[in-house]
Amino acid sequence: MKIVVAYSGGLDTSVLLTWLKETYSAEIVAFCADVGQEEELDGLEAKALRTGASKCYIDDLREEFARDFIFPMFQAGAIYEGQYYLGTSIARPLIAKRMVEIARAEKADAVAHGATGKGNDQVRFELTAAALAPELQVIAPWRQDRFREQFPGRAEMIAYAEKNNIPVLASAKKPYSMDRNLLHISFEAGILEDPWFDASAEKAREMYVLSVSPEEAPDKAEHVELVFEKGNCVAIGYHDLDSLLTDLKITGVSYDSDNHAKLNPLQVMRVLNKLGGKHGIGRVDLVENRFVGMKSRGVYETPGGAILHFAHRQVESLTMDREVMHLRDSLIPKYATLVYNGFWFAPEREALQSLITESQKNVTGTVRLKLYKGNIITAGRKSPLSLYNPDIATMEADPTKAYNQNDATGFIALNALRLKVASRVHAQK
């Protein structure tokens, strides 16, 4: 038997790798996806081989993640339950997609993951596998009684690692768990399981990685300009952009006539994360409804995503037809739920995406934002495809004579008819 295992090199997945090899008498292929978690990947292949893997794949998926997952989702304006930018949710289908591709290339019999039986990730991984490779068996050790009985806690895992010469650095567990990718960092469990705990308090500030607290953000606001084409951000303007690009080691960038740097989706996310983090933008503390039925408290940092989402809406406000916008907006909760629940590769999400793509064909323009102490403030927006006509909207005389105010009399009368009829009927009762 051959199994492809989602592997990070930490204690949990290292123990998992050895346990699967031992329990199933299997050949193990390790797979680590780089989706922007910034974890140390040097030496990971050697560690996987020492732990018992026959091969280890370490794939940089950041460009694909930004281009084919984050950007299409942000075209949809998707936010789950009005607050969550779906950072973890959108990464899982990509990781699972690559895992099943490797499994097929390796002619493996199964894929395995270390997601627990209480979370959403198990669903996201396995629904993706079902959609893309239904012939593969999926092994979820945390849903097996024998695994949980053998490893009721971290101490047992450390002892198992020592006994089997598994090369892991086991340290005192943080009072929370953390998951990072290009779009966000999520924090949950431990001290955060108490929804009354103030995650913005000074004692919790050391938890954050991507952003400063709004109180510690610069006292002076900064402006940034985002250029959109067909609903995607393609360029950014900022007063100290050259220095920022140098700091991020982004090279070979060209500029448009307005001195905006032309960037690919990965570069856009990296630049906006840096700017948003500097100004304390994108922190979200929420209690969400998991797909498996329970509520969960999570704290998230999404600095770049928060800016991108806000800016995108500003360009849409100028360029999208009213009824198209309202139709798309009515579908946001459904789209966001599909992403959250793991149905990225389901036909209904793909059908919705076709509508989203069509709705974005005229979402082209530039928005200027002011970033200040956790706030994103609109400082201007413009578009060559703007549907806003100041001559029509003006409170002064309309030089175009496109709108006759007298027409509103009949418009209101027709819309008021059903209200008048209902009011008279109810008055009679």
N, C-alpha and C positions, 0 to 999 in steps of 0.2 A: 504494500500500500504506500502511496505517496501523498503527502499533505502539504499544501502551501499555507504557511502561518503568517498572519499579520504580526510584525515584530518591531519593537522599538528599542530593544536592548536593555530595558529596565528590568527590575526584579520580577514583576508579574509575567511579562511575556517571555522572559528567559526561563522561568520555571515552567511556564506553559509549554514551551518548545520541548524541553526535556521530558516533561510528563507525557506529552502526546507521542513522542518517539518510543518511550518505554511502554505506555499503555496499549498502543496500537501496533507495536512492532513495525513502525513505519519509517520511511525515508522522509525527512523534513526539509522543505525548501522555505527559507525565511524571506519575507518581503517587508521592506520599509519604504513608505511613501514620504517624500519630502514635499509637504504642502505649505511650507513656510513656518514650521514650528520652531525654527532656529535652534533646535537641539543639536548637540555635538554628534555628528555622523561619522567623524573620523574614527577608524578602528572598529566600526560596527560590524563590518563583514567578518573580520577576524574573530570578533567576539561570538558571532552567530555560529561560525564554524567550530570554535572551541566548545560551544554549548551543545553541539550535536547536529547542526544543520549540514546538509550535503552541499548546499549552495545558498547564496544570499543575494537578493536583488535590492539595490538602493536606487530608487528612481526619483529624479527631480520632476515633480508634476506641477510646479508652481505656475508656469505659463499657461498650461492647459486649465488649471484650476481657475485662474483669473479670467481667461478668455471664454471658456466654454461653460463655466458654472456660475461664478460670481456675477459677471456682467449680464448674462441673460436673466438671472434672477433679479438684478437691480433694475433692468428694463421693466420688469413686472411691478416694481415698487413693493416687493413682498416684505412684509413684516408679520411675524406670528404673534397673534393676540395683542396687536397694537404696540408691542414693545421690542420683541426679540428679532434681531437682524439675521438670525438663522446661520450663524457662523459655523457651528459644529455640524448642523444638519446638512449643509450643502457640501461639506468636504467628504462625508462618508460615501456617497455614491461614486465619487471619483476613485477613492481608495479601493472600494470593492470592485469597481470596473477593472482597474489595473490588476487586482489580485486574481480575478477569474481569467484575465488574458494570460497571465503567467501560468496559471494552473493548466490552461489548455496547451500552452506552448510546451510545458513540462510533462504533459500527459498525466497530470495528477488525478487522483481519485476524489480528493476532497479539499476544501479550504477550511481554515479554522480561525476564530477570532477570540479575543479576550474580553469582550463586552459582557457585562453582568446580565442576569436575568431580570433585573428591575428597570433597566434603562431603555432609552430609545435606540441606541446604537445597534443593538442586536437586530432590531427590526430593519433598520436602514441597510445594514450589511446584507442581510439575508434576502430582503426583497429585491435588492440589486442583483444578487446571485441568481435568484429565481427568474428574473427578467432576462438576464444575459446568458446564463449557463445553467439551465434547469437540470442538466444531467449530473451536475456536481453535488456531492454530499457536503453539507455544512456541519461542522463540528463546533459546538459551543460548550466548552468544559464547565463554565460557571453554571450551566443549567443541568449538570450531572451531579447526582447526589454523592457519588464516590469522590468527585473532585472537591466539593465543598466540605465533605467530611474530613478529607485529608488536609485541607488548607482552610481551617476556620478563621485564621487570622494571619497577620503579617509575620509573626514570630515563626510559625510553621513553615512559611515560604523561605524565610532566611535559613532555617535549619536544613531544609531540603536542598537549598542552593549550596550550602557548605558541604553537605554529605555527598553531593554529586559533582563537586568541583565546578560549579557554575560561576563564572567570573562576573559578579555583580557587586556594585557598591551599595550596600544597604545602609541607610541612615534613618534617623528618627523621622517618622512620618510627619509631613506638614499638617497643620490643623485644617486643611482643605485640599481638594484635588484640583488640578489645573490641566487644561487642554488648550493648545495654541495652534493656530494656523495663520495664513496670510490675511484672513478677514477679521479674526478676533482672538481673544483669549477668554475662556470660560473658567469660572471658579465655582465649585459646589462642594457639598458634603462638609463633614467636620463642624467647625464653629458656625458655618453658614446654614446649617440645618435649622437653626433657630431664626425664624423670620423677623423676630424683634431685634436681633443683633444688627447694629448700625455698621454697615460695610463702608460707610464714608467717614467713620470716626478716625481720629488720628492713630489709634492703636491698630487700625486695619490698613493703614496706608502702605506698609511694606509689602502687602499682598500684590499690589498692582505693578504691571510690567510695561505696558505700552503707553501709559498716560500719567501725567501729574494730576494731582487733585485740582479742581477749579480754584481753590483758595491759593494754591501755590503757582498757578499759571501766571504768565507775564501780565503786568499791569497795563501794558499798551496793546491795543488790538492790532491785528495784522490782516491784510487783505489777500485773497487768493482768487484767481480766475480759472474757471473750468470751461473748456470748449467741448461741446457735444456734437456728434454726427450720428444721426439715426439712433438716438437714445444711448449711445456709448460715449464716455469721456475719452477724447483722443489727444488732448493737450492741456497743459497747465501753465499758468502765469503766476509768478511770485517774485517779490522784489529781490530776494536773495536766493533765487533758484539755482544758480550755478554752484554756489557753496553747498546747497542741500544735495544736489546731484553728486557732487564730489564726495560728500560724506557718505552717501549711499552706494558709492562706487558704480554709478550709472554713467556710462560713457557713450560717445558716438551719437549724441542727440542732435537733431536739427530743429530749427525754429521757424514759426510762421511769420507773416508780415507784422503781426502785433507782438512779436517777441514771446510767444507762448511756445514752450518746449513740447514737441510732438513725442508722445510716449505710448508704449504698448500697455495693455491692461495690467500686466504685472508691475510695470514701473509706476503706473498711476496709483495702484494700491500702496506701494511702498512709500511714495511721496506723500500721499494723503494720510497714511498712518503716522508718519513723522510729524506732519503739521498738526494733525488733530491731537496727537498725544501731547505735543508741546503746549497746547491750549486747554488741556483737560476735557476734551470733547469725546463723547461716545460711551460714557459709563452708564450702564443700565443694571438696575437691581430689581428682579421680578420673581414672582411665584407663577410658574407656568404649569400647564396641564400636559403631562406626558401622555403619549399614545397608549401606553400600557395601562393607564387608568388612574395613576396617582398624581398628586401635585408635587412639584419640586421647586425649591428656591435656588436660583442661580444669580450670579453676578458676572457681568460681561464687560469687556473693553472692546469697543468697535470704533476706534477713532476715524479711520479712513472710510469705513462703510457708512458711518453717520453723515459725513460730509458729502459723500457720493450720492446717497439717497436723497438728501435735502436739495442738493444742487440739481439733480435730475428732475425733481418735481418742479423747480422753478422754470426750467426750460420748457417742460411740458405745459406749464400754465400759459405760456405764450403761443405755443405751436400746435397743441392738440385740439381737435374738434371737441366741442362740449359733450356730445352724445358718445363719441368714442371714448373720451376720458371717463365718463360716468360708467359706461359698460365695463371698461377695464378695471376701474376701481371696485365695482361690484364683485369682481372675480378675485381680487387680491386675497381675501380671507381663504378662499378655496385653494388658490395657488400656493399660498404660504403653508397651509395645512398639508398639502401634498408633499412639499419639500420637507417639512418638519417630520412627517410620518414615514418618510423613506420611499415615496413613490416617484422619484425623479425620472426613472425609466419607464413609468407607466404610460399607456397610450393617452390617458386623459391629461396628464401634465404636458405631453408633447403636443397635443391638440391645442391646449391653452397657449403654449409657447408660440405656435403659429399665429394665433390672434395677436399676441403681444408684439411679435416681430412686425406684423402689418401695422399695428398702432403706432410704432416708433419711426416709421419711414420719414416723417417730417419733423421729428424731435431733434432739431439742429439749431445750435445757438451757443451763446456764451453767458455765463452767470458769474457775477462778482460777489464774493462772500466776505463778511467780516467775522473773524474768529476771535472770541474774547471770553475767557474764563468759563469754559464749558458751553458757551453759546455759539450758535451758527446764525448769523444775521444776514439777510439779503441786502446787498448794497448796489444792486443793479442787475438787469438781465436784458439781452437783446438777441434778435434772430433775423436772418434774411427771410425766414419763412413765418414770421410772426403774424398771427391772426388778430392781434390787437391793433385797432385803428384809433388813434387819439382824436381824429376828426369826427368819428362817429360817437366815441365815448365821452367827448367833451361836454361840460356843463354849459359851455357857451354855444353860440349859434353854430349849427352843423353846416360847414361849407359844402359837404358832399350831398346833402339832402337825402342821404340813404335811409334815414330813420324819421318817420313822421310820428310825432308824439300823439297825434289824434288816433292813430291806429291802436294805441294801448287801451282805449275805451272799450272797443269790441273784444279785444283779447282778454281783458279782465272780466268782462260780462260773461263770456263763454266759460271761463274757468270758475266763475263764481256760481254758475247755474246749479250744479249738483249740491253745493253747500247750502244754497237758499232752499232748495227742495227738501233736503234732509232736515234743515232747521224748522221748516213749517210743519213737517210730519211729526217731529218730536214735540213741537209746541202743542199740537193737538192732543197728544197723549197726556 
